[in-house]
Amino acid sequence: MGRGLIAMAMTVVVWAGFALSVRGIGASSLTTMDAALIRFTVPLLILAPWIPQTVRAVRRERPIVLIGLFVGAGLPYFLVAAAGGRMTSAALVGLIIPGTVPIFVTLLTYRQKISLPQLAALGGIVAGVAVAGGGPPDAGTAVLLLAGSIWAVYTLSLGAGVLDPRGTAIVLCLPSSLLTALLITTGTVDSNLVHANPADLTLYLIVQGAGVGVLAGICYPIAIRRLGSRTAATLGALSPVVTALAAVPLLGEPLTGLPALAVVVAGVILFNLLKREPHAVDDRPRPALAVDGGLRR
């Protein structure tokens, strides 16, 4: 239990770090594509010894799953989340993207029945997001909702795939890193990597590269095995709270929207607590990077 709680605490911190760093790109000396290159290249370097076995394992994976992993947590997802971060706040990034994943997963798996209490929990999440947006959805909120829907595709792809956590990370990072490098080296997109502030480089190497890219992918499966998937998912709902609180001193954002935050977090917790879970503890190694990347199930 102790190791599980420690692993889950580290996962929540990494997820919050993703939201904060995505929001902070605009205030750094890096461009969005610079941050993307760091996000997807550092994990590849760390996981390089496992690339050969992943290449063999990919042959057993369905193409639709590979596409879902790449789009749902690779470069497409990162760019949409970063765009939403530029247009809103770290608190909304941390709240809307992970908070709405249960809604989009339910919509995408509409043939699977859910109970009325679960439906009520989803309704609470919708109400909380609506209040957090402060009225009719603006462009920034709409982009974050799009990011949440893309992340739901990734979540479902995880459940349909056969790759282990390392293989999943390599599969989504390899094409994302190569595509980002190609766009930068050909001058298709702006880059300031050569002239970037060393402090910014260090921060994004730690948070996006090692943290989101690798650490969350290791810690979250450990938490699931030790605590059970329901408890892990429920504790993961604390990440929006950590994000909102950390954004005050780190980014100078005001602590607002607390009622909406409480409603969304309560909705996510209730939805997971009410979920049927045939096996109390899932001992299978599960891929999970989260919002944050990574990545959750």
C-alpha positions in Angstrom: 0.0 0.0 0.0 2.8 2.4 0.9 4.6 2.0 -2.4 1.3 2.3 -4.2 0.5 5.6 -2.5 4.0 7.0 -3.2 3.7 6.0 -6.8 0.3 7.5 -7.1 1.5 10.7 -5.5 4.3 11.0 -7.9 1.9 10.4 -10.8 -0.4 13.1 -9.6 2.5 15.5 -9.4 3.7 14.6 -12.9 0.2 15.1 -14.3 0.0 18.5 -12.7 3.4 19.3 -14.0 2.2 18.5 -17.5 -0.6 21.0 -17.2 1.6 23.7 -15.7 4.4 23.3 -18.2 2.0 23.3 -21.2 0.5 26.5 -19.9 4.0 27.9 -19.3 5.3 27.4 -22.8 4.2 30.9 -23.9 6.2 32.4 -21.0 9.3 30.5 -21.7 12.1 30.9 -24.3 10.9 27.7 -26.1 8.4 27.4 -28.8 5.6 24.8 -28.7 7.5 22.6 -31.2 10.7 22.9 -29.1 8.8 21.6 -26.1 7.3 18.8 -28.2 10.8 17.7 -29.4 11.9 17.5 -25.8 8.7 15.7 -24.7 9.1 12.9 -27.2 12.8 12.6 -27.7 14.0 12.3 -24.1 11.9 9.2 -23.4 13.2 7.6 -26.6 16.8 8.2 -25.4 16.0 6.8 -22.0 14.1 3.8 -23.4 16.5 3.1 -26.3 17.5 -0.4 -25.0 13.9 -1.5 -25.4 13.3 -0.2 -28.9 14.3 -3.5 -30.7 11.9 -5.6 -28.7 9.2 -3.0 -29.2 9.7 -3.2 -32.9 9.0 -6.9 -32.8 6.0 -6.4 -30.5 4.5 -3.8 -32.8 4.0 -6.5 -35.5 1.4 -8.1 -33.2 -0.5 -4.8 -32.6 -3.4 -3.7 -34.8 -2.8 -0.6 -36.9 -5.9 1.1 -35.5 -4.5 0.8 -32.0 -1.2 2.2 -33.1 -2.9 5.2 -34.7 -5.0 5.7 -31.6 -1.9 5.8 -29.4 -0.1 8.2 -31.7 -3.0 10.6 -32.1 -4.3 10.3 -28.6 -1.0 11.0 -26.7 1.5 11.8 -29.4 2.2 15.0 -31.3 -1.4 15.7 -32.3 -2.6 15.6 -28.7 0.3 17.6 -27.4 -0.3 20.4 -30.0 -4.0 20.6 -29.2 -3.3 20.7 -25.4 -0.6 23.3 -25.8 -3.0 25.5 -27.9 -5.6 25.2 -25.2 -3.0 26.1 -22.6 -2.0 29.3 -24.4 -5.7 30.4 -24.6 -6.8 29.6 -21.0 -5.1 28.8 -17.7 -3.1 26.0 -16.1 -6.1 25.4 -13.8 -8.4 24.9 -16.7 -5.9 22.6 -18.5 -5.6 20.5 -15.4 -9.3 20.5 -14.9 -11.0 20.1 -18.3 -8.7 17.6 -20.1 -8.5 14.8 -17.4 -12.0 15.8 -16.0 -13.8 15.2 -19.3 -12.1 12.0 -20.3 -14.8 9.8 -18.5 -17.5 11.7 -20.5 -15.8 11.2 -23.9 -15.0 7.5 -23.1 -18.6 7.0 -22.2 -19.7 8.6 -25.5 -17.3 6.6 -27.5 -18.4 3.3 -25.8 -22.1 4.2 -25.9 -23.0 0.5 -26.4 -21.8 -0.2 -22.9 -24.4 0.4 -20.2 -23.7 2.7 -17.3 -25.8 3.0 -14.2 -28.0 6.0 -13.3 -25.6 7.1 -10.5 -22.7 7.1 -12.9 -24.8 9.1 -15.4 -25.5 11.6 -12.6 -21.8 11.8 -11.8 -21.1 12.6 -15.5 -23.8 15.2 -15.4 -21.9 16.8 -12.4 -18.7 16.9 -14.4 -20.5 18.6 -17.3 -22.0 21.1 -14.9 -18.6 21.8 -13.3 -16.9 22.3 -16.6 -19.7 24.7 -17.7 -19.3 26.7 -14.6 -15.5 26.7 -14.8 -15.7 28.1 -18.3 -17.7 31.0 -16.9 -20.5 30.8 -19.4 -20.9 29.6 -23.0 -17.7 27.7 -24.1 -15.2 30.1 -25.6 -12.5 29.1 -28.0 -10.0 28.1 -25.3 -12.4 25.9 -23.5 -13.5 24.3 -26.8 -9.9 23.4 -27.6 -9.4 21.9 -24.2 -12.6 19.8 -24.7 -11.1 18.6 -28.0 -7.9 17.6 -26.1 -10.0 15.7 -23.6 -11.8 13.8 -26.5 -8.4 13.0 -28.1 -7.1 11.7 -24.7 -10.2 9.5 -24.5 -9.2 7.9 -27.8 -5.8 7.2 -26.3 -7.4 5.7 -23.1 -9.5 3.3 -25.2 -6.5 2.4 -27.4 -4.6 1.5 -24.3 -7.3 -1.0 -23.3 -7.4 -2.5 -26.8 -3.6 -2.9 -27.2 -1.1 -5.5 -26.2 2.0 -3.4 -25.7 3.6 -3.0 -22.3 4.1 0.5 -20.8 7.6 0.9 -22.3 6.4 -0.2 -25.7 3.5 2.2 -25.6 5.8 5.1 -24.8 8.1 4.2 -27.6 5.3 3.8 -30.1 3.8 7.2 -29.5 7.2 9.0 -29.0 9.1 7.7 -32.0 6.9 9.0 -34.8 6.2 12.2 -32.8 9.9 12.9 -32.3 10.8 12.2 -35.9 7.9 14.4 -37.3 8.7 17.2 -34.9 12.4 17.1 -35.8 11.6 17.1 -39.5 9.3 20.1 -39.2 12.0 22.0 -37.2 15.0 21.2 -39.4 13.1 22.1 -42.6 12.0 25.4 -41.2 8.3 24.5 -41.4 7.8 25.6 -37.8 9.5 28.1 -35.6 12.2 26.9 -33.2 14.3 28.7 -30.6 16.0 25.6 -29.2 19.6 26.8 -29.9 19.1 30.1 -28.2 16.8 28.9 -25.4 17.4 29.8 -21.8 19.3 27.0 -20.0 16.8 27.1 -17.1 13.9 26.6 -19.4 15.7 23.7 -21.2 16.4 22.1 -17.8 12.8 22.5 -16.6 11.3 21.0 -19.7 13.8 18.1 -19.9 12.8 17.2 -16.3 9.1 17.8 -16.4 8.1 16.9 -20.0 10.9 14.6 -21.0 11.7 12.5 -17.9 8.5 13.2 -15.9 5.6 13.0 -18.3 7.5 10.8 -20.8 8.9 8.2 -18.5 8.1 8.6 -14.8 4.3 8.7 -15.1 4.4 5.7 -17.4 6.2 3.7 -14.7 4.5 5.0 -11.5 0.9 4.8 -12.6 1.0 1.0 -13.4 2.7 0.5 -10.0 -0.1 2.4 -8.3 -2.8 0.4 -10.2 -1.2 -2.9 -9.1 -0.7 -1.9 -5.5 -4.0 0.0 -5.0 -6.3 -1.3 -7.6 -7.4 0.5 -10.7 -10.5 2.1 -9.0 -8.5 3.6 -6.2 -5.7 4.8 -8.5 -8.2 6.5 -10.8 -10.0 8.1 -7.9 -6.8 9.5 -6.4 -5.8 10.7 -9.9 -8.8 13.1 -9.7 -6.7 15.1 -7.3 -4.4 16.3 -10.1 -6.7 19.3 -11.0 -6.5 20.4 -7.4 -2.7 20.2 -7.3 -2.5 22.0 -10.6 -4.8 24.8 -9.5 -2.9 25.3 -6.2 0.6 25.1 -7.8 -0.4 27.6 -10.6 -0.8 30.3 -7.9 2.9 30.6 -6.9 4.5 29.2 -10.1 2.5 31.1 -12.8 0.9 33.8 -10.8 -2.6 32.7 -11.7 -5.5 33.5 -9.3 -7.1 30.7 -7.4 -10.6 31.0 -8.8 -13.4 28.7 -9.8 -13.1 26.6 -6.6 -16.8 25.5 -6.7 -16.5 24.2 -10.3 -13.2 22.5 -9.4 -14.9 20.7 -6.5 -17.9 19.6 -8.6 -15.7 18.2 -11.4 -13.3 16.4 -8.9 -16.3 15.0 -7.0 -17.9 13.8 -10.3 -14.7 12.1 -11.4 -14.3 10.4 -8.0 -17.9 9.3 -7.9 -17.8 8.0 -11.4 -14.8 5.8 -10.6 -16.2 4.6 -7.3 -19.4 3.6 -8.9 -17.7 1.7 -11.7 -18.0 -2.0 -11.7 -14.7 -3.6 -11.1 -14.7 -7.4 -11.3 -11.1 -7.7 -10.1 -10.2 -5.7 -7.1 -6.5 -5.6 -8.1 -5.3 -5.7 -11.6 -2.0 -7.4 -11.7 -1.4 -7.1 -15.4 1.3 -4.6 -16.4 -0.7 -1.7 -17.8 0.5 1.1 -20.1 -0.2 4.4 -18.6 1.5 7.7 -19.0 -1.0 10.4 -18.4 -1.8 13.8 -19.1 -0.8 13.9 -19.3 0.3 12.4 -20.4 -0.3 10.9 -19.6 -1.9 8.4 -19.3 -4.5 6.7 -17.5 -7.1 4.0 -17.8 
